[in-house]
Amino acid sequence: MAQVIDYGRFAARLRQARERAAADPGRRWALLDQVQREWGYTDPGGDPVWRPGDGENTDEGVDPSLPVPAALTEWWDTPVNSFAHRPRLYWVHTQWPPATTEDGRMCVFLSEYQYCNEWAYPVAEAGRDDPRVLVRTDRDTWEPQAASLSEFLLHLALERLPAHFGFTAVLDHEDLEADPAVLDRLRAAYPGMGLLPWHELGADAVLYGGPDVVIRHGRGHGADWPLMVHGRTRRAVTAALAVLAPGGEHAVASPEEEPDLLLDLPPVAFHGGEEDAWERWTVRSVGEPPPGRPDPGPDVASGAVPPWPAGAHRAPVTAVTRLCTGPQAADALVVSGDAAGVLRIGPAGGPPAPRPLDRRGTAVTALASAVLPGHGPVVAAAWADGLVRLWDLETGCTDVAADLRLGTGIGELRLTGDARLWVRGPHGWAALRLDPVELWVLRQIRERADRVPWDRLRCNPGWAHEVPGQILRAGWDDEAVAARAARRLEELLVHGHGATAAQAAAPLLAMLVVNGWTPDRGRLLRLLAALARVRPGHSEAADAQRDILGRLLPTLRLLADHPDEAVRAGLAELERACAA
């Protein structure tokens, strides 16, 4: 995030957006798209996970004779709708079609997650393209919330996304009581962002902006934190705190989700006999082109495109490969990549799987695939930052992958059945002999995980179907992927009453740590320590969980002299938890 964005000028951007939308309604989502990108949200590719009518609130109170505003239907259809693709960023309930209130005056289209507030537009304005939005407050009155429906959805994103993707610091009620001038300094230094106060959960909030920061002033009895500072960078939050509360000490929390880390690699170059440090590949030849055409599928260079419906990719397709997994044409799989870094996979007859095979923040430059005898189908993808990722599809999932940091400038990949990966870079072709066993050490984790009846085990949200996939992703070489998986495992397994999945997960996590099959051993050790801190005698599951961690500890002690301080600290934390 090298460019600093001054949200103190946001009110002017908002006025310009209103003027442009009035002249061209097709541009009414442009500012929403900009704001989402500025805070680190990226289009995940794939199909929406939430559509109109999904879930609750679909029939009651609906008047079918009323039109639905064009802006609302457009919002559901636009690919910049981050709610439809990632609804857990928002914690709201949708109402589709919009429901008429008992007095017949309002059409409710959205509710706060605990149903304490509802957002609606007037029935009298249902025929307008982009009507006003009002909110039902805890006083059971309707207050103005936004000048238009599209502006309301922009405001909703500003309420939710900076708190998730940004760095955050809070000032509590005691801070303001000790220094009442904080609010004077806020108003003097940071302009309002031009949006109406946001009503939710017994409070309203006014947004102020500054360089790379959005500051939320929560007012009313329901405001847990009177001031929340959200920044695109830690430096921006620290600078804002120096203005608001000079001399004070306030912790700055990291984002709940950080963008993928792209690699900084030189152009790809090989020399004969070169070996990977982990013995995953050896260079067999340099300068020799691959024999024939091992990939019989279409490629972008010849003008072919994947057989997906329109809209499967929302960026230009840059690479396609076709993988024949059986004697029939219907057995073929197609993988396609685009300029936004998204990979889609599906049968040759389409459509693709709803979720992407993968996505990274830079363009896909090449794809290849083959069936390796004794190992099964494999797909390889190269991105513009020099990463080549290979999936072992024999496991039946896409969570077993290997990352090769080969270098930038890869224009083509070929994969042959003798486990050779041919790479064309700026200096021509090179052939890499792959070692599938070393490439996919995570297959051992997968095979052990497959013997666990996860559908009969419990984690915090419910049944533990998600747990094995997250364990595998915690072992990916990609640090951002592994960190997200570790965070999710904490949510699924820690502090769970009767979370029996933790007992099955602990040995697999320990296996990742001991063998070094994770980029962050220290974090997984801290996760194991958190699992060991269950209260003795609380339940049979808790006692069993502590026993399992105690039995794993002697093996994990092999890391006591590890050179990484984070590993030693994590092990010490686990020791204390087991001894408590």
Helices and strands as residue ranges (DSSP letters): G 7-9, H 10-23, G 25-27, H 30-38, H 70-77, H 82-85, G 87-89, E 92-100, E 106-112, E 118-122, G 123-125, E 133-136, E 142-146, H 149-165, E 167-171, H 173-178, H 182-189, E 198-200, E 203-210, E 213-219, E 227-231, H 234-244, E 281-286, G 300-302, E 317-324, G 329-331, E 332-338, E 342-347, E 358-359, E 364-372, E 376-383, E 387-392, G 393-395, E 401-405, E 412-416, E 420-425, E 428-434, H 436-439, H 442-449, G 454-456, E 458-459, E 462-463, H 467-473, H 479-493, H 501-515, H 521-532, H 540-556, G 557-559, H 565-579
